[in-house]
Amino acid sequence: MKKLYGKEYLGVERSTFVFDKEGNLIKEFRNVKAKGHAKEVLDFVSSLN
């Protein structure tokens, strides 16, 4: 739930999940902002190798 001007409404939570080849969750990014997030995820994935 989010609040704006005293009114509550159902909001959207942007999240990104990274899984390994076996399907195991290895990282989750919660409540992210779009600006710069793709680079953050790419840097994380690149650091795994």
Stockholm file with secondary structure:
# STOCKHOLM 1.0

chainA/1-49         MKKLYGKEYLGVERSTFVFDKEGNLIKEFRNVKAKGHAKEVLDFVSSLN
#=GR chainA/1-49 SS CEEETTEEECCCCCEEEEECTTSCEEEEEESCCSTTHHHHHHHHHHHTC
#=GC SS_cons        CEEETTEEECCCCCEEEEECTTSCEEEEEESCCSTTHHHHHHHHHHHTC
//
